[in-house]
């Protein structure tokens, strides 16, 4: 993360602290800028709140932030930072977070939390032997949801 820089405001002469926006390890740090519009601030806050809620659900369902991090392929400390609202996931990781949240919510309707994690990381015959988490990462949630629907219907490939 970039170090804060001090800059003199042209209008007031006061010193304004700015943080550079950076994306590293799948994490986007929020920038503080004196000219950020109210709409941008509200949208950023909404994204942080959404990441917090979804991360909280995933951690409570899967047991630990480390489990969530492993499934998303990010640093193990990141889900805790998202849950606290200190950081927000990058757009790419954010999409993965949403997909994982959707799949875990659907799987939780079928199984207990420990079984959900086992299902996500185990080979699945409906997915041609691939693990649901690998399919989720590479091709998105559609096929994984179809595999869940097949489990719910009681059919197997």
N, C-alpha and C positions, 0 to 999 in steps of 0.2 A: 504494500500500500504506500502511496506517495506521502511524504511528510507534509504537514500543513504549511502553507506559505502565507506571509502577511502582505497585504496590499493596501495602499492608501486609496480611500474612496475619493473620486474626483469632486464630488459635491460637498461632502462633509469634512473631509480631511481626516476622518477617523480611520483607524486601522481595522480591516475586515479580515477575518481568518477564513481561508478557503481550503477545501480538501479536494484533491483531484479525484475524478471518478475513474475507477479502475476495475477490471475484471481479471481475477486471478483465481485459479483452482475452482472455477465454477461459481465464484462469488462476486457479486457486484456491490461495491461499497457506495453508499449514497454521497453525493456531492452537496456541499453547502455553498450556495451562490446567492449573492444579494439580489440578483434579478430573476430568481426563480418565480414563476407565476404561481398564483394560488391554485390554479387547476393542476399544474404539475405537482405541487406539494400534496394536494388531496389524492391524486392518482398514485403517487409514490407511497403515501401512508396506507392507502387501500391495498396495494400490493404487499406491503410489509404485513398488514393485518391478515391478509389471506394466507400468506406463507406461514405466519404464526399459527393460525387455526389448523391448517392442514398438517403442519409438522407436529403439532400437539396431538392430533388424532393419530397420526402414524406412530409416534413414539409410544403413546398409551396403548395402542393395539399391538405393536410389534415388540414392545418391551424396552428397547433402548434406542438412544440416538445413534449409537454405533451401528445397530442393525439397519436403521433407515439409511445411514450414510453408505454402508456397504451395498445396499440394494440400488442406491442412486449413483454409486461410483464417485463419491466426493470424500473429502477429508472428514474424519470422524467427528471433528468438533463443529462442523458446519450446521447440522440440524439443531444443535443446542443454540447456536448464534441466531438462527432463523426463529426459533421458538421464543427467544428473548426479545426479538425485534432489533437486535444489534446490526444484523446484516440481512440482506435478502438474496435469494438465489438468482443466478444469472438467468436470462431468458430461456436458454436451452435447458438448464437444470430445472427451472420453474415448470417447463412443460413436462419433464419427467416426474416432478413432484405431483403435478395434477393427475397424470396418468396413474402413478402408483397409488395415490389417494383414492381414485375411482375404483381401481382393481381391488384394493384392500377393503374398501367399504362393501363392495359386492361379495367378496370372499367371506367377509365377516358375517354375512347373512347365512352362510352355509356351515362355517366351522368356528371353533374356538380360536383365539389369537395364536396360540402355539402351532396349531394346524395350518393357519393361514401362511405363516412364515415357511413351514415345511413344504406346503404346496407351491409357493412361489419359487423355491430353490430346488425342487425335485423335478426329475424328468417327467414329462407329460405325454401320454400316448396320443392325445388329441392334437398336440403340437409337434407330432412326428419325433418324439423323444427329446425335444428341446425343453429347457426350463422356462416357465412362464416369465421369470424376470429377464432372461436373455431376449425373449421375443418382445417383451415390453420395451426394452432398451433399443432394440434394432428396428422393430417394425411398428411400434406403437401399441395401443391398448385393444384395438379391434379384435384381433385373433385371440388374445388372452380372455377378453370378455366372452367370446364365443366358446372357449374352452370351459369357462365357468358356467355358462348356460348349459353346456352338455353335461357337466357334473350335476347341475341342479336337476336336469331332466333324467339323470341316471343312465345316460348313454355314454359309451366309450368307443373310441375309434378302433 
